[in-house]
Amino acid sequence: MSDALDKGYLQVNVFGESVGMPIANANVRITEQNTGKTIEELKTNAVGQTQAIELPAPPVENSLETNQPKPYSQYSVFVEADGFEAIAIEGVQVLPTQQAVQNVDLTYKTQLEPDPQNISIEDHTLWGLFPAKIPESEVKPLPVAEGFVVLDEPVIPEFVVVHLGVPDDKSAANVYVPFKDYIKNVASCEIYSTWPNQTLRANITAIISLTLNRVYTEWYRAKGYGFTITSSTAYDQCFSYGRNIYREISEVVDEIFAVYITRPNIRQPLFAQYCDGDRVVCETGMQQWGSKYLGDAGYSAISILRNYYGYDVFYKSADKVEGIPVSYKGEVLTTGSSGNAVRTIQEQLNAISDNYPLIAKIRVDGIYGEQTQNAVRTFQKIFGLSQTGSVDYSTWYQISNVYVAVKKLAELK
């Protein structure tokens, strides 16, 4: 193990209520977790983002092997903006060589002057102490037709309702989280973004599958609860409200968020349980550290998944994404493309540009020309997507998500 420190990166994105309202000129202060010493004071730009700053982090080797010192450094982020309640976030985790992204949703200031909202990020599950998963059947018996399950096939919900505690804790809050944001949060809690890309894909697919199994079977609602899933590792998987995510994990989620694993002759996504494989060894399911070493050895994501869940598991993709005006049709839109899909993207980008002024207004003509390409590329830069200037699966759904958020805010005015 090296004693030399590495460097990680942190970007803070500030919104009012949702991604539909970026907040410019917000004050962002980043301090050392332990001493409170100010490291950087920043302002958000026209799209609510700070620059990505370089911060000290432990040696990258700490996150690549078990039984090493803590692999991430921790910082505090304090955000304030005119007209909004201030917020303090403790324990922001910066991994070496990686870009941490701290999204901050501010709420409008009331007549009172309350203390700043405080969010404390839990330790990463591979470092902190968390309850082991209580084993469950990977395929659930479905209720009869007049029961809770009404879906013919799994769909991607617009939101996941997360219970911030164990199921019977009535004092724990329920929070509504956009589906992709939920998956990004859990993956950032459960695995290190420094791991091989195929390992990230395997673990994120398992996270999606477990989540969609809860959604499809209405597991908790069928038991009389008012939520989709819990934040407890004993019952489900870790979700840390308000925590930072990682650019490397976000990119994978954007690409595969509708993909899950299942088996022949069943419709439901597999309840793909997992454990760390070091401090907690599970009899069935994926071992996270083991999946990392398989990734090191060159295994593909599906090979890693089959190593743990069986060689009959296969990928399947949910066809329907709820809350989206128009589903992706499978064709990459690029220079020379034309038709209704291009027109949809042009209309949505123009609506988004009302709140994201760096995106130039474009002519809505159904023809994918230079104007549209430049607007798409600017959108991709803002939202951390590959800046291809073309609209693929990831870009289509990210544009759709932001468009829906912008439209909802406009309807409230």
N, C-alpha and C positions, 0 to 999 in steps of 0.2 A: 504493500500500500504506500502511495506517495503522500508526503506531508504537504506538498505544494497545493495551493488553492487553484481551482479552475474558475471560469467565468460563466455565468448564466445571464439571461436577459429577462426583463420585465416590461410589459406594456400595459397601461391602464386605459380601459375604455369606459366612458361615463355616459349613461343614458338617463332620461327622465321617464320612469315607469317601465319602459320597454325599449327594445332595439329600434323601434320606430322613431324615437326622439333622442338623437345624439345631443349632448350638451357641450357647447363650445365655451372656452375660457373658464372652465372649472379649475379650481386650485387643487393640485394633487401633491401631497407631501409623503415621501417615503423615508421611513426611519429604521434604524436597527432594532430588531425585536427585543433584545435584552437591555440595551443602554438607552434607547429612546433618542439616540443621536440622529439628527437629520442628515440624510445622504443626498437627497435630491428634492427640489421643489420645482414642479412642472405646471404647465398650462395645457389644457386640451385644445386641439385644433378645431377647424370648422366641422369635422365629423366626430367630435367627441373623443379623440384619441390623443394620448401622449406619444412621444417618441419612445422607442424601445431602448431602455437604458441597460448598461452593462453592470452587473453586480457580482461580488465574490460568491463563490459556491464551493462546496467540498470537491475533492477529486472525483472524477467521473467513475473511477473504479469502484467507489463505494456503492454505486447503484447497480453494478454489474455482477456482484457476487454476494452471497449470503454472509451474515455474521460480520459485517463491516460497520464502521461508525456511521452516524446519520448521514445519508447521501444528499440532503438538501439543506440549504440555508433558509432562514425565516426572517421575514420583514413585516413591518406594519405599514399600512396605507391609509392615509386620512384624506378624505375628499369633501370639498364644500363648493357650493355654487349658489349664486343669487337666486332666491326664491325657493330653494330646496333645503330639506333637512340634511345636515352634515352626517357623514358616516365614517366610522373607524373600523378597519378590518385588520385583525391580529393573526399572525401566523401564516402569511402568504409564503408559499413554498417555491423556491427557485432551485431547479436542478441544473447541474453543470452542462454546458453546451446547448441547452434547450431554451426556447422562448416561452416563458410563463405569460399568460394573459389573464389579467384581473378585470372582469366585467363588473361594473358597479351600477346598480339601479337606484337612483335617488327618488325620494317621494317629495311631493310639494310641501312646503312649510305651512304649518297651521298658525293660528293666532297666538298660540302659546310658544314658549321657548324651551322645548324639552332638551334633555341631554342628547348628544349625538348618538345615533344608532350604532351599536357595537356588534360586530360579527367576529367570532373566534373560530378559526379553521382547525378542524381536528387533525391530529397526526395522520400521516399516510398509513394505510392498513398494513403495509409490508414493514413498517417501523414501529408503530404503536401497538398497544394491546387491545385486541377486539375479540368478542365472543366468536367461537367457531360456529360454522353453519350447522343447523339442525338438519340432518339428512331428510330428503323428501323423495318421492317418486318423480322420475324425470318426465313421465307422461301422466297427466291427471285425468281421472274419470270426469266426464262432462255431465252437468245436470241435464235433466230431461228437457224437452223442447220448450215447455212453458216456463222454464226457469230463467236464469240470468243470461245464458249464452245465446246471442241472437245472430252472431256473425257466421256466414258461410265459410269465410276464409279470414286469416289474420289481416288486420289493417294497422297502419301506423297512426296512432292517435295524435291529435294536435297537442294535447297536454297529458302529463302524468301527474296524478295527485299523490304526493309523497307524504307519508305520515312520519314525522320526525321523532320516532321512538319505536318501542315494541308495540305490537298490535293493541294490547289492552291498556296502554298508557293513555288515559283520557285527557291528561294535561298536555300532551304533546300536540303541536300544531300540525295542520295539514297545509301543504303549500302546492300551488299549481306551477308546474315547470314544463316549458316546451320540450317535446320529446327528445330532440337532438341535444338540447342543453342538458337534459337529464343524463343521457348516455355519456356525454363529454365529462360531466362532473364525476360520475361513477368511475369511469375509466381513469380519470386523473387521481382518484382516491385509491384505486385498486392495483394499478401497475405503474411502472416507471417508463416515462416516454423515451428514455435513453435505450430501451430494449430494441431488438431487431424489428424492422417493419412488419415482417410476417408474424412475429409474436404479438405485436400490437393488434394486428388484424384478427388473429385467432381469439385473443382475449376479448376484444370489443365485440366480435360476433357472439361469443358466449354471453356477454352482458346483455346484448340486444335480445338474444333468444330467451334468456331468463325473464327479462322484462316483458316481452311480448307474450310469454306463457301466462304471466299474471294478468295481462290485459285481456287476452283471448278467453281465458277460463273464468274471468271475473272472480278470481280466487277469494279476495277479501270482501268484495261486495256481496258475494253469495253467502258469506258468513255474517252479514249485517253491518259491516264496516263501511265508512264513507270515503275510502281511499283506494288507490290502485296498488300501492306497494309501500313498504316501510324502509326506513334508513338503517335498520338493524342488520348487522352481518349475521346474526343468529337466524334470522328469518329470510332475509333477502340479500342485499348487498349494500355497501357503504355509499351514502350520499351525504355530503357535508355542505349544508346550506351556505351559499355565498362564496364558496372556495374558488381559487384560481384554477384555470385549466392550462393545457399546454398546446401550442400551435401544432406540434407533430401529431398529437392525438386528435385534435380538432379536424385536421385534414383527412384522416382516415375515417372518422365518423361521418363527415360530409359525403364521403364517397360510398359508404356501405351501410348507411343508417337503416335501410329497409331490408337488409339481408339477415337471415337467421338460419339455424340448422334444424333439421327435423329427420325423421326416419320414414322408410316406406310404409304406406298404409295408415299413416296418421296425418291429421290436418294441423294439429297444434304445433307451435314452435317447441323445441325441446327445452325442458326446464334444466338448463345447462349449469349445474352447480360447480363451484370451484373452491379451492383453498390455496394457501400460499405454498404448501408442499414442503415447508421447512419447520416452522414452529407448530403448524397444524397440518397433519397429513390426512387427507380424506380417502375413504375406501373407494368412492366412485367420484367421477368428475375430474376436471382439469386441475393440475398442480401448477401454479403460476410460475414458480421458479423453474420447474421442469420445462415449461413451455418456452421459457427464455433460453435455456440451454439447447433445446431442439431448434430454436430459431438460429442460434449461433452455429449449429451444425448444418444449416442450409435447408431445413424442413420448410415446406410451404405452409401457409395458414391452414388449409384443409387437411394436410397431413398431420399437423399438430393436433387439430380437433379430433381427427379419427384415431389418433394415438390414445386419446383419453376417453372419448365417447363411443368408440366403436367404428368399424370400417363401413358400416351401412349408413352413417349420417351423411347428409348432403346439403348443399346450399339451396335455399329457396328465398325468393324475394316477394315481399308484400306488394301487391299491385296498386293498392289504394293508400294514399296519404291524406288523412283528414285535415281540413282547414285550408287546403290549397285550392285556388280557383280552377287551375287547369293542370292536369297531370303531365309529366314528361312522356313524350311519345317514342323516345329511343333514338332520335336522330340528333347528332351534334350539329348545332347551328353555327355557321361560320360564313366568311365572306362568300357571297354568291347564293346563299340560301334565301328562300323567299316563302311567303305563305302566312297562314294564320298564326303559326307558332312564333314566327319572327315578330309579327304585329303584337302578339301578347307580351313578348319581352320588351318591345319598345314602349308600349303603354305602361307597363309596370316600372320600368326604369325612369320614365318621366315622372310618375307619381312619387317614386323614391327620391328623386332629385329635389323635390320640394323641401325635404328635410335633410338631404345630403347634397349640399350645393357644389361639392367637387365633381359630381356627376353632371355633365352638360346635358341640356335638353336636346332631344333628337327628333327627327322627322318620323312620324308614324306612317310608314308606307308599305310595310310588309317586306321590305328588301333589306337584306343584311349587308350594309355598306360600311364605309370607313367610320362614319359617325357612330353607328351602332357598335362597331368593334371597339372603338375608343371608350365609349360609355361602359361597355361590359368590362373592359380591362381596368378601368378606374374602379368599378364596383368590386372586382376581384381583388384589387390591391387593398381596398378598405377592409374587406372581410376575410383576408388571409387565405384566399384561394390562389391556385396557380394562374398567373397572369397571361393566359393564352389568347384572350380576346374572343374566344369561342364559348358557346354555351353548351356545356355537357351536363350530365346528371347532377353533379354537385352544384354547379352554378345555377342551373334552372331552379332547384329547390331552395337555394339560399336567396335568390332574387324573390321567389314566391313568398318565403317567410318574412322577409323585410317589407315587401309590398303589403302583405296582410297586416303587419304591425302598424305601418304608416296609415293605412286606410282606417283601421280601428280608431287610431288617435284622431284622425280627421272627423270621423263620425261623432266623436264625443264633444267636439268644439261647438 
